[in-house]
């Protein structure tokens, strides 16, 4: 129960941050991505601030023996760069550039931009399902 409350609180703080920084506004995001046109660099400050907080917090947190609400840290172990990772990153970037949304801001903007956010989220979930289905039917026989 404690983990769920902490997750809820973190999600609310994250959503408020996305709203205050205007990252839930697809036009603001698209203006940030339009480096050859009417570029709006303000989201770079938001991302830079988030990166700075993460670097400082990670430095302190990584010195702990375990997280506050779990028995061990669960960090990624893979370090290889393979084609699914590269293709996924390209598709994520294309989707972000076309729609002006990525998953977190799309969820946070459901209350103010319902139809566009809903279409994005349904499309994202459909794409995830298709990828899982494709991977399942193309597994080599074991």
DSSP file (Angstrom, degrees, kcal/mol; ACC not computed):
  #  RESIDUE AA STRUCTURE BP1 BP2  ACC     N-H-->O    O-->H-N    N-H-->O    O-->H-N    TCO  KAPPA ALPHA  PHI   PSI    X-CA   Y-CA   Z-CA
    1    1 A X     >        0   0    0      0, 0.0     4,-2.1     0, 0.0     5,-0.2   0.000 360.0 360.0 360.0 -39.8    0.0    0.0    0.0
    2    2 A X  H  >  +     0   0    0      1,-0.2     4,-2.4     2,-0.2     5,-0.2   0.899 360.0  51.7 -62.4 -41.0    2.9    2.4    0.8
    3    3 A X  H  > S+     0   0    0      1,-0.2     4,-2.7     2,-0.2    -1,-0.2   0.906 108.6  51.4 -62.0 -40.9    4.4    1.8   -2.6
    4    4 A X  H  > S+     0   0    0      2,-0.2     4,-2.5     1,-0.2    -1,-0.2   0.897 110.5  47.9 -64.1 -40.7    1.1    2.6   -4.3
    5    5 A X  H  X S+     0   0    0     -4,-2.1     4,-2.6     2,-0.2    -1,-0.2   0.902 112.6  48.3 -67.2 -40.6    0.7    5.9   -2.4
    6    6 A X  H  X S+     0   0    0     -4,-2.4     4,-2.8     2,-0.2    -2,-0.2   0.919 112.7  49.1 -64.9 -42.3    4.3    6.9   -3.2
    7    7 A X  H  X S+     0   0    0     -4,-2.7     4,-2.5     2,-0.2    -2,-0.2   0.911 111.5  49.3 -62.7 -42.6    3.7    6.1   -6.8
    8    8 A X  H  X S+     0   0    0     -4,-2.5     4,-2.3     2,-0.2    -2,-0.2   0.935 112.6  47.3 -61.5 -46.7    0.5    8.1   -6.9
    9    9 A X  H  X S+     0   0    0     -4,-2.6     4,-2.5     1,-0.2    -2,-0.2   0.922 112.7  49.0 -60.8 -45.2    2.2   11.0   -5.2
   10   10 A X  H  X S+     0   0    0     -4,-2.8     4,-2.6     1,-0.2    -1,-0.2   0.903 111.3  50.6 -62.4 -40.6    5.1   10.8   -7.7
   11   11 A X  H  X S+     0   0    0     -4,-2.5     4,-2.7     2,-0.2    -1,-0.2   0.889 110.3  48.9 -64.7 -39.3    2.7   10.6  -10.6
   12   12 A X  H  X S+     0   0    0     -4,-2.3     4,-2.5     2,-0.2    -2,-0.2   0.928 113.0  46.8 -66.0 -44.7    0.8   13.7   -9.4
   13   13 A X  H  X S+     0   0    0     -4,-2.5     4,-2.4     2,-0.2    -2,-0.2   0.914 113.5  49.7 -62.5 -42.2    4.0   15.7   -9.0
   14   14 A X  H  X S+     0   0    0     -4,-2.6     4,-2.5    -5,-0.2    -2,-0.2   0.928 111.4  48.7 -61.9 -45.9    5.2   14.5  -12.4
   15   15 A X  H  X S+     0   0    0     -4,-2.7     4,-2.3     2,-0.2    -2,-0.2   0.894 111.0  49.7 -62.3 -41.3    1.9   15.5  -14.0
   16   16 A X  H  X S+     0   0    0     -4,-2.5     4,-3.0     2,-0.2     5,-0.2   0.915 110.9  50.5 -63.4 -42.3    1.9   18.9  -12.4
   17   17 A X  H  X S+     0   0    0     -4,-2.4     4,-2.1     1,-0.2     6,-0.3   0.907 109.9  49.8 -61.8 -42.1    5.5   19.4  -13.6
   18   18 A X  H  <>S+     0   0    0     -4,-2.5     5,-1.7     2,-0.2     6,-0.9   0.902 113.6  46.4 -62.6 -40.6    4.5   18.5  -17.2
   19   19 A X  H ><5S+     0   0    0     -4,-2.3     3,-1.0     1,-0.2    -2,-0.2   0.939 112.9  47.9 -68.0 -47.0    1.5   20.9  -17.1
   20   20 A X  H 3<5S+     0   0    0     -4,-3.0    -1,-0.2     1,-0.3    -2,-0.2   0.862 113.7  47.4 -62.8 -35.4    3.5   23.8  -15.6
   21   21 A X  T 3<5S-     0   0    0     -4,-2.1    -1,-0.3    -5,-0.2    -2,-0.2   0.523 110.0-123.6 -84.0  -4.5    6.3   23.3  -18.2
   22   22 A X  T X 5S+     0   0    0     -3,-1.0     3,-1.5    -4,-0.5     7,-0.2   0.661  70.1 134.5  70.3  18.5    3.8   23.1  -21.0
   23   23 A X  T 3 < +     0   0    0     -5,-1.7    -4,-0.2    -6,-0.3    -5,-0.1   0.611  67.3  62.6 -72.6  -9.2    5.1   19.6  -22.1
   24   24 A X  T 3  S+     0   0    0     -6,-0.9     2,-0.8    -5,-0.1    -1,-0.3   0.447  84.2  89.2 -90.0  -0.7    1.5   18.5  -22.4
   25   25 A X    X>  -     0   0    0     -3,-1.5     4,-2.0     1,-0.2     3,-0.6  -0.853  65.1-160.6 -97.8 105.9    1.0   21.1  -25.1
   26   26 A X  H 3> S+     0   0    0     -2,-0.8     4,-2.9     1,-0.2     5,-0.2   0.835  90.5  56.2 -57.6 -33.6    1.8   19.5  -28.4
   27   27 A X  H 3> S+     0   0    0      2,-0.2     4,-2.0     1,-0.2    -1,-0.2   0.886 107.2  49.0 -65.9 -37.5    2.2   22.8  -30.2
   28   28 A X  H <> S+     0   0    0     -3,-0.6     4,-1.7    -6,-0.2    -2,-0.2   0.917 113.5  47.0 -65.0 -43.9    4.9   23.8  -27.6
   29   29 A X  H  X S+     0   0    0     -4,-2.0     4,-2.0    -7,-0.2    -2,-0.2   0.924 111.9  49.6 -64.4 -45.2    6.7   20.5  -28.1
   30   30 A X  H  X S+     0   0    0     -4,-2.9     4,-1.0     1,-0.2    -1,-0.2   0.862 108.9  53.0 -64.2 -34.9    6.5   20.8  -31.9
   31   31 A X  H  < S+     0   0    0     -4,-2.0     9,-1.5     1,-0.2    -1,-0.2   0.861 108.6  50.9 -66.6 -34.5    7.9   24.4  -31.7
   32   32 A X  H  < S+     0   0    0     -4,-1.7    -2,-0.2     7,-0.2    -1,-0.2   0.881 111.4  47.4 -67.1 -37.9   10.8   23.0  -29.6
   33   33 A X  H  < S+     0   0    0     -4,-2.0     2,-1.8     1,-0.2    -1,-0.2   0.651  90.6  86.7 -78.9 -14.8   11.5   20.3  -32.2
   34   34 A X    ><  +     0   0    0     -4,-1.0     3,-0.9     1,-0.2    -1,-0.2  -0.537  48.8 160.2 -86.4  73.7   11.3   22.8  -35.1
   35   35 A X  T 3  S+     0   0    0     -2,-1.8    -1,-0.2     1,-0.2     4,-0.2   0.675  72.4  48.4 -73.5 -16.3   15.0   23.8  -35.0
   36   36 A X  T 3  S+     0   0    0     -3,-0.2    -1,-0.2     2,-0.1    -2,-0.1   0.501 119.7  32.3 -99.5  -4.3   15.0   25.2  -38.6
   37   37 A X  S <  S-     0   0    0     -3,-0.9     2,-1.7    -6,-0.1    -6,-0.0   0.186 127.4 -17.0-117.0-125.5   11.8   27.2  -38.2
   38   38 A X  S    S-     0   0    0      2,-0.0    -4,-0.2    -2,-0.0     2,-0.1  -0.553  77.9-166.4 -87.8  72.2   10.2   29.1  -35.4
   39   39 A X        -     0   0    0     -2,-1.7     2,-0.6    -4,-0.2    -7,-0.2  -0.373  15.6-163.8 -71.2 134.6   12.3   27.3  -32.7
   40   40 A X    >   -     0   0    0     -9,-1.5     3,-0.7   -12,-0.2     4,-0.1  -0.921   5.2-175.7-116.7 101.6   11.2   27.6  -29.0
   41   41 A X  T >>  +     0   0    0     -2,-0.6     3,-1.5     1,-0.2     4,-0.8   0.424  56.1 102.2 -79.8   3.3   14.2   26.5  -26.8
   42   42 A X  H >> S+     0   0    0      1,-0.3     4,-1.2     2,-0.2     3,-0.7   0.822  74.4  58.5 -61.8 -32.1   12.3   26.8  -23.5
   43   43 A X  H <> S+     0   0    0     -3,-0.7     4,-2.7     1,-0.2    -1,-0.3   0.749  94.0  67.2 -70.2 -20.4   11.7   23.1  -23.2
   44   44 A X  H <> S+     0   0    0     -3,-1.5     4,-2.7     2,-0.2    -1,-0.2   0.873  99.3  51.5 -63.8 -35.0   15.5   22.6  -23.3
   45   45 A X  H <X S+     0   0    0     -4,-0.8     4,-2.5    -3,-0.7    -1,-0.2   0.894 109.6  49.4 -66.7 -39.5   15.6   24.4  -19.9
   46   46 A X  H  X S+     0   0    0     -4,-1.2     4,-2.3     2,-0.2    -2,-0.2   0.947 114.7  43.9 -62.7 -48.6   12.9   22.0  -18.6
   47   47 A X  H  X S+     0   0    0     -4,-2.7     4,-2.4     1,-0.2    -2,-0.2   0.891 113.8  50.7 -65.7 -39.7   14.8   19.0  -19.8
   48   48 A X  H  X S+     0   0    0     -4,-2.7     4,-2.4    -5,-0.2    -1,-0.2   0.905 110.2  49.7 -64.1 -41.8   18.1   20.4  -18.5
   49   49 A X  H  X S+     0   0    0     -4,-2.5     4,-2.4     2,-0.2    -2,-0.2   0.906 111.4  49.1 -62.7 -41.9   16.6   21.0  -15.1
   50   50 A X  H  X S+     0   0    0     -4,-2.3     4,-2.4     1,-0.2    -2,-0.2   0.901 111.2  50.0 -64.2 -40.9   15.2   17.5  -15.0
   51   51 A X  H  X S+     0   0    0     -4,-2.4     4,-2.6     2,-0.2    -2,-0.2   0.908 110.1  50.2 -64.3 -42.0   18.6   16.1  -16.0
   52   52 A X  H  X S+     0   0    0     -4,-2.4     4,-2.2     2,-0.2     5,-0.2   0.933 111.7  47.1 -62.4 -46.8   20.4   18.1  -13.3
   53   53 A X  H  X S+     0   0    0     -4,-2.4     4,-2.9     1,-0.2     5,-0.2   0.911 112.9  50.7 -60.9 -42.4   17.9   16.9  -10.6
   54   54 A X  H  X S+     0   0    0     -4,-2.4     4,-3.0     2,-0.2     5,-0.3   0.918 109.5  49.5 -63.1 -44.7   18.3   13.3  -11.8
   55   55 A X  H  X S+     0   0    0     -4,-2.6     4,-1.7     2,-0.2    -1,-0.2   0.931 115.5  43.1 -61.5 -45.7   22.1   13.4  -11.7
   56   56 A X  H  X S+     0   0    0     -4,-2.2     4,-1.6     2,-0.2    -2,-0.2   0.947 117.7  45.0 -65.7 -48.7   22.2   14.9   -8.2
   57   57 A X  H  X S+     0   0    0     -4,-2.9     4,-3.1     1,-0.2     5,-0.2   0.908 111.4  52.7 -64.1 -42.5   19.5   12.5   -6.9
   58   58 A X  H  X S+     0   0    0     -4,-3.0     4,-2.6    -5,-0.2    -1,-0.2   0.876 105.1  56.6 -62.4 -36.5   21.0    9.5   -8.5
   59   59 A X  H  < S+     0   0    0     -4,-1.7     4,-0.4    -5,-0.3    -1,-0.2   0.917 114.2  38.1 -60.4 -44.0   24.3   10.3   -6.9
   60   60 A X  H >< S+     0   0    0     -4,-1.6     3,-1.0     2,-0.2     4,-0.3   0.916 117.7  49.0 -72.9 -43.9   22.7   10.2   -3.4
   61   61 A X  H >< S+     0   0    0     -4,-3.1     3,-1.9     1,-0.2    -2,-0.2   0.880 103.2  60.0 -66.2 -38.9   20.4    7.3   -4.0
   62   62 A X  T 3< S+     0   0    0     -4,-2.6    -1,-0.2     1,-0.3    -2,-0.2   0.664  96.3  63.3 -67.3 -13.8   23.0    5.0   -5.5
   63   63 A X  T <  S+     0   0    0     -3,-1.0    -1,-0.3    -4,-0.4    -2,-0.2   0.575  86.1  94.7 -83.6  -9.6   25.0    5.2   -2.2
   64   64 A X  S <  S-     0   0    0     -3,-1.9     3,-0.1    -4,-0.3    -3,-0.0  -0.460  78.0-132.2 -79.3 154.3   22.1    3.5   -0.4
   65   65 A X  S    S-     0   0    0      1,-0.2     2,-0.3    -2,-0.1     8,-0.3   0.827  86.7  -6.9 -72.9 -33.0   22.1   -0.2    0.2
   66   66 A X  S    S-     0   0    0      6,-0.1    -1,-0.2    -5,-0.1     5,-0.1  -0.978  83.2 -89.0-156.1 160.7   18.5   -0.5   -1.0
   67   67 A X    >   -     0   0    0     -2,-0.3     3,-0.7    -3,-0.1     6,-0.0  -0.245  42.2-108.9 -69.4 166.2   15.6    1.7   -2.0
   68   68 A X  T 3  S+     0   0    0      1,-0.2    -1,-0.1     3,-0.0     0, 0.0   0.860 112.6  29.6 -64.3 -37.2   13.2    3.0    0.6
   69   69 A X  T 3  S+     0   0    0    -66,-0.0     2,-0.3   -67,-0.0    -1,-0.2  -0.011 116.5  51.5-120.1  29.3   10.2    0.8   -0.5
   70   70 A X  S <  S-     0   0    0     -3,-0.7     3,-0.1     1,-0.1     0, 0.0  -0.961  77.0-117.7-153.9 168.7   11.8   -2.3   -2.0
   71   71 A X  S    S+     0   0    0     -2,-0.3     2,-0.3     1,-0.2    -1,-0.1   0.708  92.5   4.7 -87.3 -19.1   14.4   -4.9   -1.1
   72   72 A X  S    S-     0   0    0     -6,-0.1     2,-0.2    -3,-0.0    -1,-0.2  -0.988  80.1 -93.6-156.3 161.4   16.8   -4.1   -3.9
   73   73 A X        -     0   0    0     -2,-0.3     2,-0.5    -8,-0.3    -2,-0.0  -0.571  29.6-153.1 -75.3 142.6   17.5   -1.7   -6.7
   74   74 A X        +     0   0    0     -2,-0.2     2,-0.3     3,-0.0    -1,-0.1  -0.727  28.9 162.7-120.7  79.7   16.2   -3.0  -10.1
   75   75 A X        -     0   0    0     -2,-0.5    -2,-0.0     1,-0.1     0, 0.0  -0.661  46.3 -91.6 -98.0 152.7   18.4   -1.4  -12.7
   76   76 A X        -     0   0    0     -2,-0.3    -1,-0.1     1,-0.1    -2,-0.0  -0.317  31.2-167.9 -61.1 144.2   18.8   -2.5  -16.3
   77   77 A X        +     0   0    0     -3,-0.0     2,-0.2     2,-0.0    -1,-0.1   0.626  57.1  94.7-107.1 -19.9   21.6   -4.9  -16.9
   78   78 A X        +     0   0    0      1,-0.1    -2,-0.0     2,-0.0     0, 0.0  -0.533  37.5 169.2 -76.8 139.3   21.8   -4.9  -20.6
   79   79 A X        +     0   0    0     -2,-0.2    -1,-0.1     2,-0.0     2,-0.1   0.375  41.2 110.3-125.1  -2.4   24.3   -2.5  -22.2
   80   80 A X        -     0   0    0      1,-0.0     2,-0.6     0, 0.0    -2,-0.0  -0.398  60.1-139.1 -77.3 154.0   24.2   -3.7  -25.8
   81   81 A X        +     0   0    0     -2,-0.1     2,-0.2     4,-0.0    -1,-0.0  -0.952  32.9 171.7-112.8 111.3   22.8   -1.5  -28.6
   82   82 A X     >  -     0   0    0     -2,-0.6     4,-2.0     1,-0.0     3,-0.3  -0.623  47.2 -95.6-116.9 175.7   20.8   -3.7  -30.9
   83   83 A X  H  > S+     0   0    0      1,-0.2     4,-3.1     2,-0.2     5,-0.3   0.866 119.7  55.9 -64.4 -37.7   18.5   -3.0  -33.9
   84   84 A X  H  > S+     0   0    0      1,-0.2     4,-2.5     2,-0.2    -1,-0.2   0.904 109.1  48.9 -60.7 -36.7   15.2   -3.2  -31.8
   85   85 A X  H  > S+     0   0    0     -3,-0.3     4,-2.3     2,-0.2    -2,-0.2   0.937 114.6  43.9 -65.0 -45.9   16.6   -0.5  -29.6
   86   86 A X  H  X S+     0   0    0     -4,-2.0     4,-2.3     2,-0.2    -2,-0.2   0.926 115.5  47.4 -65.9 -45.2   17.6    1.7  -32.5
   87   87 A X  H  X S+     0   0    0     -4,-3.1     4,-2.7     1,-0.2     5,-0.2   0.914 112.4  50.5 -63.1 -42.4   14.3    1.1  -34.4
   88   88 A X  H  X S+     0   0    0     -4,-2.5     4,-2.6    -5,-0.3    -1,-0.2   0.900 110.1  49.6 -61.6 -41.6   12.3    1.8  -31.2
   89   89 A X  H  X S+     0   0    0     -4,-2.3     4,-2.5     2,-0.2    -1,-0.2   0.901 111.9  48.6 -65.0 -40.4   14.2    5.1  -30.6
   90   90 A X  H  X S+     0   0    0     -4,-2.3     4,-2.7     2,-0.2    -2,-0.2   0.930 113.0  47.0 -64.4 -45.3   13.6    6.2  -34.2
   91   91 A X  H  X S+     0   0    0     -4,-2.7     4,-2.7     2,-0.2    -2,-0.2   0.896 111.8  51.1 -64.4 -39.7    9.9    5.3  -34.0
   92   92 A X  H  X S+     0   0    0     -4,-2.6     4,-2.6    -5,-0.2    -2,-0.2   0.944 112.4  46.4 -60.9 -47.6    9.6    7.1  -30.6
   93   93 A X  H  X S+     0   0    0     -4,-2.5     4,-2.5     2,-0.2    -2,-0.2   0.896 112.9  49.3 -63.1 -41.6   11.2   10.2  -32.1
   94   94 A X  H  X S+     0   0    0     -4,-2.7     4,-2.4     2,-0.2     5,-0.2   0.928 112.3  47.9 -63.2 -44.4    9.1   10.1  -35.2
   95   95 A X  H  X>S+     0   0    0     -4,-2.7     4,-2.7     2,-0.2     6,-0.5   0.906 112.6  48.8 -62.5 -41.4    5.9    9.8  -33.1
   96   96 A X  H  X5S+     0   0    0     -4,-2.6     4,-2.0     1,-0.2    -1,-0.2   0.910 113.8  46.9 -63.9 -42.2    7.0   12.6  -30.8
   97   97 A X  H  <5S+     0   0    0     -4,-2.5    -2,-0.2    -5,-0.2    -1,-0.2   0.826 117.2  42.3 -70.7 -32.1    7.8   14.8  -33.8
   98   98 A X  H  <5S+     0   0    0     -4,-2.4    -2,-0.2    -5,-0.2    -3,-0.2   0.929 129.6  23.9 -79.2 -47.1    4.5   14.0  -35.6
   99   99 A X  H  <5S-     0   0    0     -4,-2.7    -3,-0.2     2,-0.2    -2,-0.2   0.735  90.2-131.7 -94.2 -24.9    2.1   14.2  -32.7
  100  100 A X  S  <<S+     0   0    0     -4,-2.0     2,-0.3    -5,-0.5   -71,-0.2   0.613  74.7 103.8  78.6  11.6    3.9   16.4  -30.2
  101  101 A X        -     0   0    0     -6,-0.5    -1,-0.3   -72,-0.1     2,-0.3  -0.912  47.1-174.0-122.4 149.7    3.2   13.8  -27.5
  102  102 A X     >  -     0   0    0     -2,-0.3     4,-2.3    -3,-0.1     5,-0.2  -0.861  49.9 -88.9-126.9 171.5    5.1   11.2  -25.7
  103  103 A X  H  > S+     0   0    0     -2,-0.3     4,-2.1     1,-0.2     5,-0.2   0.859 119.8  45.9 -54.0 -50.7    3.4    8.7  -23.3
  104  104 A X  H  > S+     0   0    0      1,-0.2     4,-2.4     2,-0.2    -1,-0.2   0.958 116.7  42.5 -60.0 -55.0    3.7   10.6  -20.0
  105  105 A X  H  > S+     0   0    0      1,-0.2     4,-1.8     2,-0.2    -1,-0.2   0.837 110.6  58.1 -61.2 -31.9    2.5   14.0  -21.3
  106  106 A X  H  < S+     0   0    0     -4,-2.3     4,-0.3     2,-0.2    -1,-0.2   0.930 109.6  43.8 -63.8 -43.5   -0.2   12.4  -23.4
  107  107 A X  H >< S+     0   0    0     -4,-2.1     3,-1.2    -5,-0.2     4,-0.3   0.914 113.6  51.3 -65.1 -41.9   -1.7   10.8  -20.2
  108  108 A X  H >< S+     0   0    0     -4,-2.4     3,-0.5     1,-0.2    -1,-0.2   0.785 108.3  52.6 -66.8 -26.1   -1.3   14.1  -18.3
  109  109 A X  G >X S+     0   0    0     -4,-1.8     4,-2.8     1,-0.2     3,-1.3   0.413  75.9 100.7 -92.5   3.5   -3.1   16.0  -21.0
  110  110 A X  G <4 S+     0   0    0     -3,-1.2    -1,-0.2    -4,-0.3     4,-0.2   0.839  80.6  55.2 -55.1 -32.6   -6.2   13.8  -21.2
  111  111 A X  G <4 S+     0   0    0     -3,-0.5    -1,-0.3    -4,-0.3    -2,-0.1   0.720 121.0  25.2 -75.8 -20.8   -8.1   16.4  -19.1
  112  112 A X  T <4 S+     0   0    0     -3,-1.3    -2,-0.2    -4,-0.1    -1,-0.2   0.649 134.0  28.9-116.1 -21.1   -7.4   19.3  -21.3
  113  113 A X  S  X S+     0   0    0     -4,-2.8     4,-2.5    -7,-0.1     5,-0.3  -0.418  74.1 161.4-136.3  56.0   -6.9   17.9  -24.8
  114  114 A X  H  >  +     0   0    0      1,-0.2     4,-3.3     2,-0.2     5,-0.2   0.871  66.5  44.9 -56.6 -53.3   -9.0   14.7  -24.6
  115  115 A X  H  > S+     0   0    0      1,-0.2     4,-2.7     2,-0.2     5,-0.2   0.942 117.3  42.6 -62.4 -50.9   -9.5   13.7  -28.2
  116  116 A X  H  > S+     0   0    0      1,-0.2     4,-2.2     2,-0.2    -1,-0.2   0.923 118.5  46.2 -61.0 -44.1   -6.0   14.2  -29.4
  117  117 A X  H  X S+     0   0    0     -4,-2.5     4,-2.8    -8,-0.2    -2,-0.2   0.921 112.7  50.3 -63.7 -44.1   -4.5   12.6  -26.3
  118  118 A X  H  X S+     0   0    0     -4,-3.3     4,-2.8    -5,-0.3     5,-0.2   0.923 110.3  48.9 -61.9 -45.5   -7.0    9.7  -26.5
  119  119 A X  H  X S+     0   0    0     -4,-2.7     4,-2.3    -5,-0.2    -1,-0.2   0.916 113.1  48.5 -60.8 -43.3   -6.2    9.0  -30.2
  120  120 A X  H  X S+     0   0    0     -4,-2.2     4,-2.7    -5,-0.2    -2,-0.2   0.940 112.9  46.8 -61.7 -47.5   -2.5    9.1  -29.4
  121  121 A X  H  X S+     0   0    0     -4,-2.8     4,-2.7     2,-0.2     5,-0.2   0.912 112.9  48.3 -64.7 -43.6   -2.8    6.7  -26.4
  122  122 A X  H  X S+     0   0    0     -4,-2.8     4,-2.4     2,-0.2    -1,-0.2   0.912 113.8  47.9 -62.4 -41.9   -5.0    4.3  -28.3
  123  123 A X  H  X S+     0   0    0     -4,-2.3     4,-2.6    -5,-0.2    -2,-0.2   0.906 111.4  50.4 -64.7 -41.3   -2.5    4.3  -31.2
  124  124 A X  H  X S+     0   0    0     -4,-2.7     4,-2.2     2,-0.2    -2,-0.2   0.927 112.3  46.5 -62.5 -45.5    0.4    3.8  -28.8
  125  125 A X  H  X S+     0   0    0     -4,-2.7     4,-2.5     2,-0.2    -2,-0.2   0.890 111.9  51.3 -65.3 -38.8   -1.3    0.8  -27.2
  126  126 A X  H  X S+     0   0    0     -4,-2.4     4,-2.8    -5,-0.2    -2,-0.2   0.917 110.4  49.3 -63.9 -42.3   -2.2   -0.6  -30.6
  127  127 A X  H  X S+     0   0    0     -4,-2.6     4,-2.3     2,-0.2    -2,-0.2   0.891 110.7  50.2 -63.2 -39.4    1.4   -0.3  -31.7
  128  128 A X  H  X S+     0   0    0     -4,-2.2     4,-2.2     2,-0.2    -2,-0.2   0.913 111.9  47.8 -63.8 -42.7    2.6   -2.0  -28.5
  129  129 A X  H  X S+     0   0    0     -4,-2.5     4,-2.9     2,-0.2    -2,-0.2   0.925 111.4  50.3 -64.6 -44.3    0.2   -4.8  -29.0
  130  130 A X  H  X S+     0   0    0     -4,-2.8     4,-2.9     1,-0.2     5,-0.2   0.895 110.2  50.3 -61.5 -39.8    1.2   -5.2  -32.7
  131  131 A X  H  X S+     0   0    0     -4,-2.3     4,-2.5     2,-0.2    -1,-0.2   0.924 112.5  46.4 -64.1 -43.7    4.8   -5.3  -31.7
  132  132 A X  H  X S+     0   0    0     -4,-2.2     4,-2.2     2,-0.2    -2,-0.2   0.913 114.3  48.2 -64.5 -42.4    4.2   -8.0  -29.1
  133  133 A X  H  X S+     0   0    0     -4,-2.9     4,-2.5     2,-0.2     5,-0.2   0.932 112.4  48.5 -62.6 -46.8    2.0  -10.0  -31.5
  134  134 A X  H  X S+     0   0    0     -4,-2.9     4,-1.4     1,-0.2    -2,-0.2   0.908 112.2  49.0 -60.6 -43.6    4.7   -9.8  -34.3
  135  135 A X  H  < S+     0   0    0     -4,-2.5    -1,-0.2    -5,-0.2    -2,-0.2   0.889 111.5  50.4 -64.2 -39.1    7.4  -10.8  -31.9
  136  136 A X  H >< S+     0   0    0     -4,-2.2     3,-1.0     1,-0.2    -2,-0.2   0.920 112.7  43.8 -67.0 -44.8    5.3  -13.8  -30.6
  137  137 A X  H 3< S+     0   0    0     -4,-2.5    -1,-0.2     1,-0.2    -2,-0.2   0.713 114.9  50.4 -76.6 -17.9    4.5  -15.1  -34.1
  138  138 A X  T 3< S+     0   0    0     -4,-1.4    -1,-0.2    -5,-0.2     2,-0.2   0.196  78.3 126.9-104.5  15.7    8.1  -14.7  -35.4
  139  139 A X    <   -     0   0    0     -3,-1.0     2,-0.1    -4,-0.1     3,-0.1  -0.511  66.3-113.6 -69.2 136.9    9.8  -16.4  -32.5
  140  140 A X        -     0   0    0     -2,-0.2     2,-0.1     1,-0.1    -1,-0.1  -0.417  41.2 -91.8 -67.3 149.3   12.2  -19.1  -33.6
  141  141 A X              0   0    0      1,-0.2    -1,-0.1    -2,-0.1    -3,-0.0  -0.406 360.0 360.0 -63.5 132.8   11.1  -22.6  -32.6
  142  142 A X              0   0    0     -2,-0.1    -1,-0.2    -3,-0.1    -2,-0.1   0.428 360.0 360.0 -99.6 360.0   12.7  -23.6  -29.4
